[in-house]
Amino acid sequence: MTAVETTWDGLEIAADDPRGATVVVRRPVDGEHFEYLLLHRAHHGPDFAGPWAWTPPAGARQPGEAVEPAALRELREEAGIDGVDIHPVDLSDGWARFYAEVPADTRVDLIDDEHDDYQWVTPAQAGRLCRPSAVARQVPIVDTIPATRFTFREATDADTPRLTAWRRSAHIAPWLPDAPGEDATGHITLADGRPAGYAAHRPGRPGTVRIEFFLADDEAVSRGLGATFLWSYLRQVVIPAHPRVEHVAALVGTKNRPGQRALERAGFRRRGGLGDGEYARAVYSLDRAHWFG
């Protein structure tokens, strides 16, 4: 019988991936730049500066615990930060990575005994303080993601010219998703209030909702916002419209690697494929209970 793995304080760790999560927390400093929260582990004393001494908030997921609630719990227990949204950076492997944006005056409270100090640092300082390199990379990666808020409004006939132009554009047409069916509800995606793309949802098999999506805004496409966009759509639109949904499915062209990576980083897993040649589609699915509870 395999022994159950536990945390430093004896709590069981989930056996399935992701086994835990990091939440990179940032606050604005001048309207253009961010400072990042690092916590100091107390295990080797206040002066220890070796591997794992300074890290963003992070921790293991407990058996049966959904990923998002687990990450929020760790953030609350380690830094006393509650009531914030976390956004996916990369959920495609054994450790989930999120980021959160908080107001400049956010209070940090070291509630548990695992940490004895904290500081807000620049990305360069984080690179020097955090060890090993896998930890040091996390802040600079998040620092490349712009502060963007996605919202959605239902598409109307007045949006037809814009949608037509988007669908014919050079960077969308080659990756165009299947046209939504008549039973789909379409939404214009707004990035900080400006039209930036399109998303639609429609019922699928029992317990399943299918989504179609694309981003047309150059900055959103090129700055790693695909996963944030997808989670925003799931939280704000899809789950409220289908509160009992078990799985969210998406089809994306097999040659559309950017679309596939956005889905993978948002926690979707490839489940197969449909069609062949230029019409070949990869089938992706997200387990709602696993990620959101």
C-alpha positions in Angstrom: 0.0 0.0 0.0 1.4 3.4 -1.0 1.8 5.9 1.8 -0.3 9.0 1.6 1.8 12.1 1.1 1.3 14.9 3.6 2.2 18.6 4.0 4.7 19.8 6.5 2.0 20.0 9.2 0.6 16.6 8.4 -2.4 17.3 6.1 -3.0 14.9 3.3 -2.2 16.0 -0.3 -4.5 15.3 -3.2 -3.2 12.4 -5.4 -4.5 13.8 -8.7 -3.2 16.8 -10.6 -2.8 19.6 -9.9 -1.6 18.7 -6.5 -1.3 22.3 -5.3 -1.3 25.9 -6.5 0.7 29.1 -6.4 -1.0 32.5 -6.4 1.3 35.3 -7.6 -0.2 38.5 -5.9 0.5 41.9 -7.3 -0.4 45.5 -6.5 -0.1 48.6 -8.6 2.6 51.2 -7.7 2.4 53.9 -10.4 -0.3 53.0 -12.9 2.2 51.1 -15.1 4.1 48.8 -12.9 3.5 46.3 -10.1 5.0 45.1 -6.9 4.7 41.4 -6.0 4.1 39.7 -2.6 6.7 37.3 -1.3 6.4 35.4 1.9 9.4 34.1 4.0 9.2 30.5 5.3 9.8 30.3 9.1 11.3 26.7 9.1 15.0 27.7 9.2 14.7 31.0 11.0 14.2 34.6 10.0 17.7 35.0 8.3 17.5 32.0 6.1 17.9 32.9 2.4 18.3 29.6 0.7 15.9 27.5 -1.5 12.2 28.1 -0.8 13.0 30.8 1.7 11.0 33.4 -0.3 8.0 32.4 -2.4 4.6 33.7 -3.5 1.7 32.3 -1.5 1.4 28.6 -2.4 0.3 25.3 -1.0 -1.0 21.8 -1.5 -4.5 20.8 -2.4 -6.3 18.4 -0.1 -8.0 15.2 -1.3 -11.4 16.0 -2.8 -10.8 19.8 -2.7 -11.5 21.7 -5.9 -8.5 23.6 -7.4 -9.8 27.2 -7.2 -11.2 27.0 -3.6 -7.9 25.3 -2.6 -5.8 28.2 -4.0 -8.1 30.8 -2.4 -7.8 28.9 0.9 -4.0 29.0 0.8 -4.0 32.7 -0.1 -6.3 33.4 2.9 -4.4 31.1 5.3 -0.9 32.3 4.4 -1.4 36.0 3.7 -4.8 36.9 5.1 -6.0 38.0 1.7 -9.7 37.2 1.0 -12.4 38.2 -1.4 -10.3 38.5 -4.5 -10.5 36.9 -7.9 -7.6 34.7 -9.0 -6.8 34.2 -12.7 -5.1 31.3 -14.4 -1.5 31.6 -15.6 -1.0 27.9 -16.4 -3.2 25.0 -15.3 -1.8 22.4 -17.7 0.4 20.3 -15.5 0.9 19.0 -11.9 1.0 22.4 -10.2 -1.6 25.2 -10.8 -0.3 28.7 -11.2 -2.6 31.7 -10.7 -2.3 35.5 -10.3 -4.3 38.0 -8.4 -4.4 41.8 -8.5 -5.1 43.6 -5.3 -5.4 47.3 -4.3 -2.3 49.1 -3.3 -3.4 49.4 0.3 -4.2 45.6 0.7 -3.2 44.4 4.2 -1.1 41.2 4.5 -1.7 39.2 7.7 0.6 36.1 8.3 -2.1 34.0 9.9 -0.4 30.6 10.0 3.0 29.5 11.5 4.6 28.7 8.2 5.8 32.2 7.5 7.5 34.8 9.6 7.9 37.8 7.2 6.7 39.3 3.9 7.7 42.0 1.5 6.5 43.6 -1.7 9.2 43.5 -4.4 9.9 44.3 -8.0 10.1 41.5 -10.6 13.9 41.9 -10.6 14.1 41.6 -6.8 11.8 38.5 -6.9 14.2 36.9 -9.4 17.0 37.4 -7.0 15.2 36.3 -3.8 13.2 33.3 -5.0 14.9 29.9 -5.3 14.9 27.5 -7.1 14.6 28.8 -10.6 11.1 27.3 -11.1 9.9 29.7 -8.3 12.0 32.6 -9.6 10.4 32.5 -13.0 6.8 32.8 -11.8 6.8 36.6 -11.0 8.5 37.7 -14.3 5.9 35.6 -16.3 3.0 37.2 -14.5 4.6 40.6 -15.0 4.2 40.2 -18.7 0.4 39.9 -18.4 -1.4 43.3 -18.6 -4.0 44.4 -16.1 -7.1 43.7 -18.1 -10.7 43.2 -17.0 -12.9 41.1 -19.2 -16.7 41.6 -19.3 -19.3 40.4 -21.7 -22.5 41.6 -23.3 -24.9 39.8 -25.6 -24.3 40.3 -29.2 -27.0 42.1 -31.3 -27.6 42.6 -35.0 -25.7 45.9 -34.6 -22.6 43.8 -34.0 -22.8 41.9 -37.3 -20.4 44.2 -39.3 -17.8 44.0 -36.5 -18.1 40.2 -36.3 -17.9 39.8 -40.0 -14.7 42.0 -40.1 -13.2 40.0 -37.2 -13.9 36.7 -38.9 -12.3 37.8 -42.1 -9.2 39.2 -40.4 -5.8 37.6 -41.2 -5.1 36.4 -37.6 -8.5 35.0 -37.0 -9.7 33.5 -40.3 -7.1 30.6 -40.3 -8.2 29.6 -36.8 -11.9 30.3 -37.1 -13.9 28.1 -34.7 -17.1 26.4 -35.9 -19.9 28.9 -36.4 -22.2 28.9 -33.4 -25.5 27.0 -33.9 -28.9 28.6 -33.8 -29.3 27.6 -30.2 -26.1 29.4 -29.2 -26.0 32.6 -27.1 -23.3 34.9 -28.4 -21.4 37.6 -26.5 -19.1 40.4 -27.4 -16.0 40.2 -25.2 -15.0 43.6 -23.7 -11.4 44.1 -22.5 -11.5 47.1 -20.2 -14.7 48.2 -21.9 -13.4 48.0 -25.5 -14.7 45.3 -27.9 -12.0 42.6 -28.1 -13.5 39.3 -29.2 -16.4 37.0 -29.2 -17.7 34.0 -27.2 -20.8 31.9 -27.4 -22.3 29.0 -25.4 -24.9 26.4 -26.2 -26.2 23.2 -24.5 -24.5 20.0 -25.5 -25.0 16.5 -24.2 -26.7 16.2 -20.8 -24.5 18.0 -18.2 -22.3 19.6 -20.9 -22.1 23.1 -22.4 -20.2 23.8 -25.5 -18.4 27.1 -26.1 -16.9 28.8 -29.1 -14.5 31.8 -28.8 -11.9 34.0 -30.3 -10.0 37.1 -29.3 -9.6 39.8 -31.9 -7.7 42.4 -29.8 -4.0 42.3 -30.7 -2.8 43.0 -27.1 -5.0 40.4 -25.6 -3.9 37.8 -28.1 -0.2 38.5 -27.7 0.1 39.1 -24.0 -1.0 35.8 -22.5 -4.6 36.7 -21.7 -6.3 33.7 -23.3 -6.7 31.7 -20.1 -7.9 34.8 -18.2 -10.5 35.5 -20.9 -11.8 31.9 -20.8 -12.1 31.8 -17.0 -13.8 35.2 -17.1 -16.4 33.9 -19.5 -17.0 30.7 -17.5 -17.4 32.6 -14.2 -19.5 35.5 -15.5 -21.6 33.9 -18.2 -21.5 30.1 -18.7 -21.8 28.8 -15.1 -24.5 31.4 -14.1 -26.4 30.4 -17.2 -26.0 26.7 -16.6 -25.6 26.3 -12.9 -25.7 22.5 -13.0 -23.1 22.1 -15.8 -20.7 19.3 -15.2 -18.4 19.7 -18.2 -17.6 22.6 -20.6 -16.5 21.4 -24.1 -14.7 23.3 -26.8 -13.6 22.4 -30.3 -10.5 24.0 -31.8 -8.7 23.4 -35.1 -5.8 20.9 -34.7 -3.4 23.4 -36.3 -4.6 26.2 -34.0 -1.9 25.8 -31.4 -2.5 29.2 -29.7 -6.2 28.3 -29.2 -5.2 24.9 -27.8 -2.6 26.4 -25.4 -5.2 28.9 -24.1 -7.6 26.0 -23.4 -4.9 23.9 -21.7 -3.7 26.8 -19.6 -7.3 27.3 -18.5 -7.6 23.7 -17.3 -9.2 22.1 -20.3 -8.0 18.7 -21.3 -7.9 17.2 -24.7 -10.4 14.3 -25.1 -10.1 13.4 -28.7 -10.8 14.7 -32.2 -13.3 15.1 -34.9 -13.0 15.3 -38.7 -9.8 15.3 -40.8 -7.8 17.5 -43.0 -8.4 21.2 -42.8 -11.7 20.5 -40.9 -10.0 18.5 -38.2 -10.9 19.6 -34.7 -9.4 18.8 -31.3 -12.0 18.2 -28.6 -11.3 19.7 -25.2 -13.2 19.5 -22.0 -13.1 21.1 -18.5 -14.4 19.4 -15.4 -16.4 22.1 -13.6 -16.4 20.4 -10.2 -12.6 19.7 -10.3 -11.7 23.3 -10.9 -14.5 25.3 -9.4 -16.2 23.0 -6.9 
